[in-house]
Amino acid sequence: MSAGIVKYYETDGYGGKLDRVLFALSGNELPNPIEGADWRLDPTFDRGTEILNAPGLKKVFERVLRNGFEIVTNAGELGLKAKK
């Protein structure tokens, strides 16, 4: 895994994606997911492509760099497309 910002999906106990996405600095300890859920790394995440397609991520990435992580609860508002 390369250094920098990585993306995780929150998934339920059956592997289904929930509404929250976590952006974090690689190597950082992750915050706890909601009860009964897990964070799953998005191996297809490409920072450059995503920020070009969803300019709202710039502010999210700034908060990640300041705080170590950011949980996004409505990714559609940033222009992120849901991957199933």
Order of alpha helices (4+ residues) and beta strands (2+ residues): beta-beta-beta-alpha-alpha-beta
